[in-house]
């Protein structure tokens, strides 16, 4: 019986784990962004209702802005494995 003498390649498993970790990290970032924007929406809405709008006006509370991605963030960074 002839078998090929290839070493046990663990790099492929490590790369697949890296891809999985990056996908999980992206999902966590997306969830955090949605949570932040939801919280800002609730704050802005509650600030506009009486009597909170009066108190907010007296103390100078302003509407918060939603998180928006940097347009340059859409391009993936170059990664070198060498």
N, C-alpha and C positions, 0 to 999 in steps of 0.2 A: 504494500500500500504506500502510495506516495502522498506526502503532505507538504504543503508549502511552509516555508520557514519565516512567516511574517511575525514580527513582534506583536505582542498584545497592545493594540493602539487604544490608549485611554484618552488621547487628545479629543477624539470625536465625542466621547461621553462628556468631557469637560466643556466642550463647545456647545453641546446641546443643553447642558445645565446653565451655561451662561446665557443662552438665548431665552431659556425659560425664566431665569431670574430677571432679565431685562424686560420681558413681557409683563411679569408680575409688578415690577417697579413702575412701568408705564401705567398700568391699571391703577395702582395706588395713587400716582400723581393725578390721574384723571378724576378719581373719586374725591381726592382732596380739593381739586379745583371746583368740582360740582358742589361740594359741601360749602366752600367759601362763598361761591356765588349765590347759593341758596340762603346762606346766613345774611349776606349783604342785602338780598332782595327782601327778606323778612324785616331787617332793620329799617330799610328805606320805607317800606310800607307802614310799619308801626310808627315811624316818625311823622308820617303824614296824617295821622288820625288824631282827632281831638280827644283828650287834652294834651296828648304827648307832643303835638305840633307846637303848642304854646310853650311848654317847658323846653323843648328843643330849640325854639327860637330865642328864648331868654338866655339860654346857656351857650348858644352858638353852634349847636350840632348841625352838621351838614350831611347831605347825602354822600354815601360812599360809592366808589366806582367799582364795577365788576372787574374781575381778573380777566385780562386778555393776553393771549400769547404774543410773544414777539414774532413778527413775520419771519425773521431769520431762523426761528426755532423749527420751522417746518423742514429744513434741510438737515439731514442726519450728519453728525460729525464723522470725520474720517478716522477710522480705527485701524491701527497697524498691529499685527500679531507677530512681527518679526523681532 
